[in-house]
Amino acid sequence: MSAAQVPRGFTDEERRTWAPLTAVLELLPHQIDAQLLRDEELTHFDYATLSMLALAEGRRMRMTALATGVNATLSRLSHAISRLEKRGFVRRIPTPDDARATTVQLTADGHRKVIRATPEHVRTVRSFVFDALDAEQRRQLHDITAALLARLDPEQRMLASRMV
């Protein structure tokens, strides 16, 4: 298709799909954050970080692997880890096989925090996402997100990309 043939704007069908998707992309994170902040004084990013550590072998991960898992830059993750460390939920420890690397360890308090936060977080996600869809729509949502992730994360750096 030449430059002259490329539409300058969205088609009506694209607009009818894109506008609601952008609204979901704005509203859903706000709802998830609101619940976690209200109930546990955690952002969704904090929760995702603690969850990733809770699921990791030995409840510890290298910062680089954790950043990939939560789709964050090392700088963003480092700021979050500093906040979580001040609250006693994580601690930085030396990485045995690489003195230049940093490993993050989930503390017992951090593990209790993520365990306590999970039921209401799951309820909130179900309420806003899964309960709004029937079984076929949930399957379609899975297929759609898998297709989008394949484009957005072709190297499958994020854990979510490897789960589809």
Residue pairs with C-beta under 8 A, 6 or more apart in sequence:
9 15
10 18
28 128
28 129
29 44
31 124
31 128
32 44
32 121
32 124
32 125
32 128
33 43
33 44
35 120
35 121
35 124
36 42
36 43
36 44
36 46
36 47
36 117
36 121
37 43
39 117
39 120
40 47
40 113
40 116
40 117
40 120
42 50
42 113
42 117
45 70
45 72
45 76
45 80
46 80
46 83
46 84
47 114
47 117
47 121
48 70
49 66
49 70
49 77
49 80
49 81
49 84
49 90
50 84
50 89
50 90
50 106
50 110
50 113
50 114
50 117
51 114
51 118
52 61
52 66
52 69
52 70
52 159
53 59
53 60
53 61
53 66
53 90
53 104
53 105
53 106
53 110
53 114
54 106
54 110
54 111
54 114
54 115
56 106
58 105
59 105
59 106
59 111
60 93
60 103
60 104
60 105
60 106
61 69
61 103
61 104
62 95
62 101
62 102
62 103
62 104
63 74
63 77
63 78
63 81
63 101
63 102
63 103
63 104
64 74
64 101
66 77
66 104
67 73
67 74
67 76
67 77
68 157
68 158
68 159
69 158
69 159
70 77
71 157
71 158
72 80
81 90
81 92
81 104
84 90
84 110
85 91
85 92
87 109
88 107
88 109
88 110
89 106
89 107
89 109
89 110
89 113
90 104
90 105
90 106
90 107
90 110
91 104
91 105
91 107
92 102
92 103
92 104
92 105
93 102
93 103
93 104
93 105
94 102
94 103
95 101
95 102
95 103
106 114
129 141
130 138
133 141
142 164
145 164
146 164
149 158
149 160
149 161
149 164
150 161
150 164
153 160
153 161
156 162
